[in-house]
Every structure is written in structure tokens, then in C-alpha cells.
Amino acid sequence: MDGVLEDLAPDGLTSAQVAERVASGRTNRLPPASSRSLAAIVRANVLTWFNGLIFTLFVIMLVVGPFQDALFGFVIVFNALIGIVQEWRAKRTLDSLAIVGEARPRVLRDGAVRQLTAAEIVLDDVILLGPGEKIPVDGEVLDAAALEVDESLLTGEADPVRKTDGDEALSGSFVVAGRGSIRARKVGADAHAARLAAEAQQFTLVRSELRDGVAHIIRFLTYLLVPAGILQIIVQTSLAGGFRSGLSRTVAGIVPMVPEGLVLLTSVAFAVGVVRLGRRNCLVQELPAIEGLARVDTVCLDKTGTLTEGGMRLSGIETLAEDPTEEQVRAALGALGALEDHPNATMAAVIEGCPAPQPVWRPEGVAAFSSARKWSGASFADDRGTWLIGAPDILGAGTAAADRAQERGAGGLRVLLLARSAVELSDDAEFSTAQMHPEPAALVLLEQRIRSDAAPTLEYFAQQDVHLKVISGDNAVSVGAVAASLGLPGAEDPLDARELPTASEDDVPTPETVDATFAEEVTGHSVFGRVTPRQKQQMVVALQSRGHIVAMTGDGVNDVLALKNADIGIAMGSGSGAARAVAQIVLLDERFATLPSVVAEGRRVVGNIERVSNLFLVKSFESFLLVVLTGILRLPYPFLPRHSTLVSTLTIGTPSFFLALAPSLSRARPGFVRRVLRFAVPAGLITGAAAFVSYYLARLPPGATLPTEQTAAMITLFTASLYVLILVARPFVWWKAVLVATMVGLFVLVSVFPAGRRFFQLEYGGWQQVLTSLAVAACAAVALELLYRWVRHRGAQTPPLTRTG
């Protein structure tokens, strides 16, 4: 069937007709959400390179060594749990957001009005509509009584659309004035909102350079572990006098090469960021999203719902003559507004600004608004006369008032003309504009409500050198006026998107297929009007083709394609369910001012994870060098697992958690892996070489024992690693100084008290040996300082932020 029911009774479908449609699948039930299942989430967080490597070493240590040396394996559990819980929480949120929402439309069946869920509607159902009600399906208007529909969530156009009998009504829109009914023509996946959202609702994870970079480093270290492990097991087994003891020493040398805390700390830093933003009513649906927003250099704003609030407000009244006075004009506007049972957004603003006069004016004849004549009016008793309100180009055609209204409209205001007439209206007669001979009395100036937090937020982004693009379906001049009032650079030159090179609405744009002229226009302008949903998507991709990292904000179904294609999608909490479902970040309290907090949180996470990554990777490369040197020279590995645990805890583990949660205002830059390895590899080789030199020198005196040699190496390693911590913690502030001093104090306590020396098997060979270890560490510190300054100098020459991947 094509959905036409010739014999449809005026009282709606019968129960039998409903049952027949349900049986044939012609219902409004949408296909299930395509987010990942719980099993897929668990697999993605458990079956990783990192977990496989640590688990293998964990099992080996359980078999050949004491349990306390295998505790590192439990990091798998904590890391996987953090990822699973956060992603499952995001999945539940995504699945609960529907395109049309949770409204219960009124449906006419068997001659009775029933409230149903949107999913229970079937093809050919008659749906009753009133002010504020959402339209759950695509349908044909059966009858309309001053019916006006807001389609801004679909088209971006803020002006309500007048509907008459036979017009099409689209799902995802809602009634703002009047009443009516529609017959369901397209339901379920065939409806307009569902088709538009289908392309955008596939589950995707935002790209994370931190996550990808850490995974890349883990794989790289895995390749180093294979030859190092083979060399270590051959040498240590022969030196230890048995396979079991040699295997234990092998794992003791290899485990420090694995930055097991880095992945855990990355997850913790993301999770803490999500919690902090949650307290600001900002829902982060994917952990790395806050990292992504810290990297963006372009934010595309959808004016409606982002810069402006719903509805309008009265900006001012300009009288056109001495008579009537402004007081009389306001009284007339209040009297006209009081006649509206279901005022639209325009009249609602007039009513708010001009309350009904007291005593109330009594109407003797009323002409309701007509989209054909574009005005409404009323004749009032007690010689108050006839007043008309409507479009200036109609009521004031050919007069100076129309020209003046056009000037005001060019500034972005919506302008109505209030006029008087000597002709008395009657309820049962039709009057044309020419019959009324209107005399212009005043211009009624209306403006959109601008969010109070919009201006300071735009100022923040300008200070952070983030480019802003305002993209809207509204008139370009109106959009430009709003943007100009907020001080947006380039707002004085708005561009009508209809002037842009056209592309097929069916083509899915890619950076490689974007028209060069189109990309140049989008890059060169800041404000765009009359933009279609597909053009929004094309604009995002065009900016990406020019190397920009793009965030897109929006609240409507018309925004979902752009939100999905953007590097970071940001949706308003009360907007379309489709927009919320595809966005990585949802501003639940509608506060645009929350975005700076998100940027700051992202910068904190990115900057601090990069900071602590240096600590973990220095340890990895120093351990690799020690394994290679002891293997080549056939020497016992200089550390027990407990030695590595002590040094790592005091110079990496504990400090890294404090550093990862510290404030950071540095702008995120690409090249995470390159920058980290540029410092970590040579720094690790320096500290590893220093520890080996100290170990080797401690072996030279006659009567030297392995415990004294290990202790000498540990003093050097701790001191050199502590200096790495000092370098990474820069710039130094008081709490960082306290942190470093505390770590030194704990090491001294362990070294001084006999119980600590026994537990960690520390044995000092004399003050000469301690001085030698400290001298070697001092040489390493000088080399590390020179390396740090060289890396900082190279970092200052890093190219500007560009899109990577």
C-alpha cells in the first residue's frame, strides 16, 4: 500500500485496521540503536596489546616467583573496569535518546482520542495537534486552525511555518500556535527525521591522539621486549644456576620496560575529567572527547539554540507621527495581543512587552491573521478605532514607513507595522489590505533573545585563538546582526549559503572531494545564513580539508550530519534526540558558557598525560638499556623487583597521579608520540647508563657483594630519576616542591631505618660508594638538563596546529 486510505472514517482507524498494519510492520517503531553491545564493549577494553602483554608476564611470575612480585598484573583489572564502566554509561545514555523524544501524541481511533507512545502509531493514523506538541510522523494536514509549526530542528529556519489543509507536516517539528490534525503518511524509518538521522547514528569513537599514541608506544615496546627477553632469559638462567630462578630474573628485568601505569593513568585522567565536567552539567559520552576539544582550532556554532534562546523579545517601538503617542501604541498592541488564544512567537513577544490595557478594550470585529494578507486586526468599542498589525511591506506599501522598516530589518531586527484604519472590521467579513486604507502608526521592533553567556564565551575563544563560524538556516543578515552584537570578527560580512557552489544533496562529502571554491569561501567567512543540513556537513568537511580541527555545536535534527562529521560534536540537552545521540558532548543545562570549562579540562588532561608519559617511558628505556648491557656483559640484573617498585613508586607512580590532576593551560598540539619519545628515549638511556656505570664501579673493589652493587645502582637510579621528575614537573610551584621533597624524605626513611633496609634488601658498601653513586647521578643530571633545554628549543620551533589524520 502507498499509505492512502480512501475510505478512512472521520473518527480514525478501527482496531481491525490498526491490527492489520501492525501485522504488516507499518508502525512508527524505529530500528534499534546501533551502539555497541555490552559484549563488544568488554572485548574492546579487555582484548588489547597492553592487557595481553601484562597478563602473560603476570602468569609467568605467578608460576616461577613469589606472589608479591606479580601484583603488577592487577592493573589489567582496574584499567579494563574504568573503560567498560564509562563506555557502558555512554551507551545507556545514547540508547535512551530518541529522535522524536518521549512525547505521547493524541491519536484518533474508533472515534475516541487516545494517548499513545510514538512507537504505537501506525500508517494512516489520525494524530491531533495542539500548541507545544511534537509531530511524531510525516503526515498530511487534514484540517488546520491557524496552525503554525516550528521546523527549526529540521531546517534551521527559526520562523514558524503556517500550515493549511493538504500541506505536509514533518516529524521532528512541533506546533507553536493553532490546532489541527494530520494523517500519518510515513512512519518509522521512512519518516523525515529518521532518514536524516540514520546516516549519523552509527556508533563511532572520536579519534584520540593520546589513546592511539599510547597504544603505538606499547606495540613498539613489545617489539623491543622480544629480543631483550630472549637475551635476558639466556644470560640470567645460566648465571642463576636454574631455569626457574633465571626466568624470575628475566621477568624482573622486563616488567619495568612496560609502562603499565601509563594506560591506567590515562584512563583515570579521562575519567576524572568526565566527573568534573559532569558536575557542570556537561555529559561526556566518550572519554577522549575532552582531549579532542582541547585540540580544536575552529568551532562551528548553530545560532538557534546556541547563541540565541527560544522566542523573541520586544526591542523597541518607533512611532511614526505625534499622534498616536507611544503610550497609545502600547495600549493598542496590548489589546491586540489579548485577542490571541494561541499566540505565535512574534505575538508572544509583543504581549510580553505590552500587557493588555486596563480597563480591557472590548473588540467589536476581529480579523484573524491570514498568511495570504499577512496582517491581523480588530475594531474596538468606545471610539478606540481599528488597529492592524502585520508586515510593513503590506500594510505600509509605497510609504516611507516601509522604507524605514526595511532599514531596521537590514540590521537583523524583525519589524512589524502597527497601523490605524477608519474602516470597521466585522467577524463574518473578509477585508483586503486595499479596503482598509491603513495609516502607519508605529514600527514594532523585535529581536531574538541572545544568551547571556554567549558574549563572554565568544570572547574566551577569541583569546584562545579559536576561530568561530556561525552557521544557521536563518536569513544571513539577521544572523550577521546577532553575531555582530556579540562582537564576532567578520560578522559584518555574512554570506548567504545559496550563493555557495552547489553540491549534490546525495553525495557524502570527504576532504578529497570538497570543491576548492566552496572550501575557500567557508574558510574566509565567519557568518553563514540559509544553510541546508547537507551544507552544514559539507562546511565541516571543507574546513577539515584545509587542515582545521573542527568542533560543531547544534541542537536540531538538521545538525546531526555536521555533528557526526565534526572532530567533536556538541549538542544542547533540550535539543533533538538525534543530535544528542551522535554528539560526543551534551550540554545538559543549555549553558553555552560551559564550553570554556570543557576546553580547560581537555587541556589539563592532554598536557598532564603528556607530562607523566615522559616519566613512564624514561623508565621503560632505561630498563631496556640495563637488560641489554647486563645481557651482553653477562652480568646479573642489578635490581630485584622490589628495588624497581621502590624507585618507580617514589619517582613515577605517586608523583604522576598528582601531576596528572594538576591545572594546565597549555594548548594541545599534535605530535604527542614524537614529542614524548624525543625526550624519553635519550633521557632513559642517560639514566640507564648512569645506573649501569654505578653498578659496574661498585663491582670493582675487592670483596664487593651483589647486594652492595645493587644498592649503589639503586642510589644512582633514584637520584637521576628524581631529576627527571623535577624536569617534567616544571614550571615549579610550591606544591610540586613539597611533592619532590616528600619523595626524597620517604627514600631517606627507607634507607635509614633497619626495617626498611631489610625489607628492600639494601646494603651499603661505605661512604665512598655512596658518594660515587651520587657523583654519577650528578653527571646524569647535567646531561638531562642539557637534553631538556634542547627539547624545549625544538618544541618552540614546532609548526602551527594542523589536522593530523
VENQUI-V983765 format. One record per run of one state. SS is the DSSP state (alpha for helix, beta for strand, coil for the rest). FROM is the first residue (numbers start at 0). LEN is the number of residues. If there is no record, write none. Layout:
BEGIN
SS/FROM/LEN + SS/FROM/LEN
END
This chain:
BEGIN
coil/0/12 + beta/12/1 + coil/13/1 + alpha/14/9 + coil/23/3 + beta/26/1 + coil/27/10 + alpha/37/9 + coil/46/2 + alpha/48/16 + coil/64/2 + alpha/66/30 + coil/96/9 + beta/105/4 + coil/109/2 + beta/111/4 + coil/115/2 + alpha/117/3 + coil/120/1 + beta/121/1 + coil/122/3 + beta/125/4 + coil/129/4 + beta/133/1 + coil/134/3 + beta/137/13 + coil/150/1 + alpha/151/4 + coil/155/5 + beta/160/3 + coil/163/4 + beta/167/2 + coil/169/4 + beta/173/13 + coil/186/1 + alpha/187/3 + coil/190/1 + alpha/191/7 + coil/198/10 + alpha/208/32 + coil/240/2 + alpha/242/13 + coil/255/4 + alpha/259/19 + coil/278/3 + beta/281/3 + coil/284/4 + alpha/288/7 + coil/295/2 + beta/297/5 + coil/302/1 + beta/303/1 + coil/304/3 + beta/307/12 + coil/319/6 + alpha/325/13 + coil/338/6 + alpha/344/9 + coil/353/9 + beta/362/8 + coil/370/4 + beta/374/6 + coil/380/4 + beta/384/7 + alpha/391/4 + coil/395/4 + alpha/399/11 + coil/410/3 + beta/413/8 + coil/421/11 + alpha/432/4 + coil/436/2 + beta/438/12 + coil/450/3 + alpha/453/10 + coil/463/3 + beta/466/5 + coil/471/4 + alpha/475/10 + coil/485/9 + beta/494/2 + alpha/496/3 + coil/499/16 + alpha/515/9 + coil/524/2 + beta/526/3 + coil/529/3 + alpha/532/13 + coil/545/4 + beta/549/5 + coil/554/2 + alpha/556/9 + coil/565/2 + beta/567/5 + coil/572/4 + alpha/576/6 + coil/582/2 + beta/584/3 + coil/587/6 + alpha/593/39 + coil/632/8 + alpha/640/20 + coil/660/11 + alpha/671/29 + coil/700/5 + alpha/705/24 + coil/729/4 + alpha/733/19 + coil/752/1 + alpha/753/7 + coil/760/6 + alpha/766/30 + coil/796/9
END
